[in-house]
C-alpha cells in the first residue's frame, strides 16, 4: 500500500499523512485545480487500504453525487447530498425528533416556529399519526420539515445526544465533504464540534475553495478550525490549475485573497495543455457608453469567432435572473412572480403594521370582516410624492383589474398570498436527467408545466420507454393508428402557437401526455390568484423559461454557472440594482467589506469558467475603473467600442 501511495499526486500523499496521524484535514484548491480528482483518489486509496470500512462522501448537488458514484463504484461507499446524509442518520429517532422540533420552536433564537409566538407543550405531537417526515415543503404542525429546518433539527440532535455522533462514527470511519464552502455552518458545527462529544474515533476531510463561496448560507471558510495542533483541521493547498489558459490563471490570481497562487498543471494530459505547453488563452475587458450587450456580442462574433448559438461552448453570464428575463423571453412570468403590484401593496400594509407595533404607534384596528380594500383605505399609504399608492395603482388598467380580483376578499386571506421568483426559477436540477430534489422552491404549477415539457422532450429525443413510463400511454400503443395519434398529440403540444398555459394543461391532460394531479388541483384552489395570473400567459413563453433553466440558451446567472466550464465566457458587470454586489467597488477596492468580498468571489467564479476565451463587459465605467482594468487585464486587452 505504501508503494501505491507513491503514485498518488503530492497533495493526496499529504492527506494520507493526516489520515495516518488521525487528523481532520482540508484540501483547498482554486478553480480548475482538480479537487474532485483528488477526492476520488483519496476515496479509492482509503477503500483499498480499508476494504471492510464504510466511507461516507457528501457533496452539494445530485449531479456531483452521480459523478463520484460513477468514478468510484464500491459497496462500502455511500455518496449523498448533505441533507440526505443527515436525514438518513436521524430519521429513525422519532421521539427525539419530535422533542427537538418542539424545543427549537420554543427557542426565540432558533428561527423555527410551529404556531407563531405560542409556547408548544411537550406532548404536542402525541396524536400525530404519521412519523416526522422530510419533504420539499414545510408543514410543522403536521410534523413535516423541509430543507432549512432539517439542518437546525440535525444540529440540535447531535448537540443534545452525543450517542448519535457515536452511532454515525461507528457506521462511517471516514467522512468526506466536497464543496465544503457551500456547507451550512450548522453542518460544520456537527462534524467539528458535536462529534468531539463522542469518544469514538473517526476522520473528517473537507474539499473545496473559499474563493468560490458565493452562497450566503454557506460557511465560506474553515479559518476558525484550521491550525497545527492535533485537534485542529490541517490545511493542504493545491496550487495547480488544469482547466484555464495562462492569461485567465494570471487574472484569477490577482483576484484571490487567501494565499493560494495557482500555477498551470505540469500534467501534459491536462485540458489546458497543448503539445506540452499551457494554452495562452485570451482575455478582454470591453467597455462602452452604449449598454446594448448585442453590440458586444456582435464584436466577439465578428472579431473573435464566438458563436453564441452554440450554447454548450459559449455563455453570457448575468448577475440576476431579472437581467436575463427579457433576453431569454420570459419577462411576463418573471413580472408575475417578482413584481406583482397588488401583492406589493399588501406587503406595504404589512410592513406598516409591523413598524407601528415596533414604534409603539397607535394601532389601526382591523376586524375579521375587513376586506382587503377596507384595510388599504384605513392605512392611506402614500409614496414619496405624497400620492396615495392605491390611486396610482388604479390608474393602470391592468393593475386595476388585478386589484378588483382581491379588493372584496377578507384581508386575513389576502395577507397569506405570497409570491416569490424562487417559485418560478429556482433550479435544483443539474441536468435534464435529474429529478427535482428536496429543497426545490418551485411551486406545484411550475412543476406541472415542467412535467409537460419534460414528457414532450422525452418523446422528441427518442427516449420512448421513459416517455411511456411517465405518461398514460403504456397500454395504449397497440396499433399503428394509436402511434399516429400519439405523434399528432405530441406535435400539437410542441407547436403550441398562441395557446395559453391553461389550454396546454387541459390539452396535455386530455391527450394523456401529463394528467392533472392532486398537487395541481390543490394549487388552483389554494393559490387561485396566482393561478389566474399565470394561466393566461402563452405556453410558448414557459417553453422559453424551460429552455433557459435547462441550459439550452446562451444565458446563465453568475451563481448558477458555478461548477461548469465553457470555451467562451462573456461576463456582464451589472449588479441589476442588487445592493449585495457592486462591481465598481470591486475595481476601486472601496465600499463595505462584505459587499466587496461577495462581489470579488462571484467575479472570480465567473472568470474561471472560461477554458479558452474570457470577455468582460462594463457599461460606462469611470476612468479609475478602466485604469484598474488595465492593471488586471493588460492595457492591450482593454478596449472601448461604440
ABEGO torsion letter per residue (X at the ends): XAAAAAABBAAAAAAAAAAAAGBBBBBBBBBGAGAAAAAAAAAAAAAAABAABBBBBBBABAAAAAAAAAABBBAABBBBBAAAAAAAAAAABAAAAAAAAAAAAABAAAGBBABEABBBBAAAAAABABBBBBBABBBAAAGBBBAAAAAAAAAAAAAABAAAAAAAAAABABBBBBGAAABBAAAAAAAAAAAAABABBBBBBBBEBAAABABAABAGBAAAABEABAABBBBBBBABBAABBAAAAAAAAAABAAGBBBBBBABAABAABBGGBBBAEBBBBBBBABABAAAAAAAAAAAAGBBAABAAABBBBBABAAAAAAAAGAAAAAAAAAABAAAAAAAAAAAAAAAAAAAGBBBBBBBAABBAAAAAAAAGBBBAAGBBAAAAAAABAAAAAAAAAAAABBAAAAAABBBBAAAAABBABABAABBBBBGBABBAAAAAAAAAAAAAAAAAAGBAAAAAAABAAAAABABAAAAAAAAAAAAAAABAEABBAAAAAAAAAAAGABBBBAAAAAAAAABAAAAAAAAABBAAAAAAAAAAAAGABABBBAAAABGBBBABBBBBBBAGGBAABBAAAAAAGBEBAAAAAAAAAAAAAAAAABAABBBBBBBGBBAAAAAAAAAAAEAAABBBBX
